[in-house]
Amino acid sequence: MALTVDTICRFKVQNANGAIHSGGKNPEELPIRVSGATETVFDRTFSVATTAIQKIFDATVDLSDFDYLFIVPEAAGFIELVVDDQAAVGELYLSVPTIANFPFILPGNGSLAGDGSVALFDGTADFIETIRWKNTSAATAKIRIFALT
């Protein structure tokens, strides 16, 4: 049986002149739906000391892949995604800033990897295999990762 994850994403900003900019889905609208292939769930919370780096996902240990990923930290930091961590094609690193309680969501772990000799969009189909988080806040903070496949 496949799992279905409902996610509701919305933003609203009002500038100094009173203009409102908004978008996304209202809670009463149909949510964004992502269906997983199985009922395998990975749900962990880590406590990370200030300036420390914590591996929060490892495809060789946790799940071999994922169809939905939701990460939410309690503090500022950086998420590091590593594609082709086993270096079959060429490791690719991407760091994304995080702020407290602001979720980072992906609809799967598919990606492209290359050895640098071709444009990235011409790279080989590969997967996000490792995810780390660096806590850049002044105190120990928790980070939760939820994934399903």
C-alpha positions in Angstrom: 0.0 0.0 0.0 1.4 3.4 -0.9 1.5 6.2 1.6 0.3 9.7 0.6 1.7 12.8 2.3 -0.3 16.0 2.3 1.8 19.2 2.5 0.4 22.7 2.6 2.8 25.5 1.7 1.8 29.1 1.7 3.5 32.5 2.0 2.2 36.0 2.6 4.3 39.2 2.7 3.1 42.8 3.2 5.6 45.5 2.3 6.0 49.0 3.8 3.6 50.4 1.2 0.9 48.0 2.2 1.1 45.8 -0.9 0.5 42.1 -0.3 2.3 39.3 -2.1 1.1 35.8 -1.5 1.1 32.4 -3.1 0.9 28.7 -2.5 -2.0 26.6 -1.2 -4.6 27.6 1.3 -5.4 25.0 4.0 -8.9 24.6 2.6 -7.6 23.8 -0.9 -6.3 20.4 -1.9 -2.9 19.9 -0.5 0.2 19.1 -2.5 0.3 15.3 -2.6 3.3 13.1 -2.8 2.8 9.3 -2.9 5.5 7.0 -1.7 6.1 3.5 -3.2 6.0 1.6 0.1 5.2 2.3 3.8 8.8 2.6 4.9 9.3 5.7 7.1 12.5 7.3 8.4 11.8 9.7 11.3 14.7 10.9 13.5 15.5 13.9 15.7 19.1 14.8 16.4 20.6 17.1 19.0 23.5 19.1 17.5 26.0 21.2 19.5 26.8 24.7 18.3 29.1 24.7 15.3 28.9 20.9 15.1 28.1 19.0 11.9 25.8 16.0 12.1 25.1 13.4 9.5 21.3 13.1 9.5 20.8 10.8 6.5 22.9 8.1 5.0 21.4 6.1 2.1 23.7 3.1 2.9 22.2 2.9 6.4 18.8 4.6 6.7 16.8 4.3 3.5 18.3 3.5 0.1 16.1 6.3 -1.4 13.2 8.5 -0.6 10.0 9.8 -2.2 9.5 12.6 0.3 11.8 14.5 2.6 10.9 17.0 5.3 13.6 18.6 7.5 13.0 21.2 10.1 15.7 22.6 12.4 15.3 24.5 15.7 18.0 26.9 14.8 20.0 28.5 12.0 22.4 26.4 10.1 23.2 24.7 6.7 21.9 21.5 5.2 24.5 19.8 3.0 23.2 17.4 0.3 25.7 15.0 -1.2 24.9 13.4 -4.6 26.9 10.4 -5.6 28.6 10.1 -2.2 30.0 6.7 -3.3 31.8 8.6 -6.2 30.7 6.4 -9.0 30.3 9.4 -11.3 31.6 12.3 -9.2 30.5 13.7 -5.9 28.4 16.8 -5.9 27.9 19.0 -2.8 25.1 21.5 -2.3 24.7 23.6 0.9 21.4 25.3 1.7 20.9 27.8 4.6 18.3 27.0 7.2 16.5 29.2 9.8 14.7 28.1 12.9 11.5 26.2 12.4 11.4 26.8 8.6 11.0 23.4 6.8 13.1 22.2 3.9 11.1 19.8 1.7 12.0 17.7 -1.3 9.7 15.4 -3.4 12.4 12.8 -3.9 16.1 12.1 -3.9 16.7 12.0 -7.7 19.5 14.3 -8.9 22.2 14.6 -11.5 25.9 14.0 -11.0 28.9 14.7 -13.1 32.6 14.8 -12.9 32.8 18.5 -13.9 33.6 17.8 -17.6 30.0 18.4 -18.7 27.3 20.8 -17.7 25.4 19.6 -14.7 22.1 19.2 -16.6 24.0 16.8 -18.9 25.1 14.8 -15.9 24.3 11.2 -15.1 21.1 10.4 -13.2 22.0 9.8 -9.6 20.7 10.2 -6.0 21.1 12.3 -2.9 23.0 9.8 -0.7 24.1 11.8 2.3 22.6 14.7 4.2 24.4 16.7 6.9 23.4 19.7 9.0 25.7 22.2 10.5 24.4 24.1 13.5 25.5 27.8 13.2 23.5 29.0 16.2 25.0 29.9 19.6 23.4 26.9 21.3 22.7 23.2 21.0 19.7 22.7 18.7 17.5 19.8 17.5 16.9 18.9 13.9 14.2 16.6 12.7 14.3 14.6 9.5 11.3 12.7 8.1 11.5 10.7 4.9 9.5 8.0 3.3 9.9 5.6 0.4 
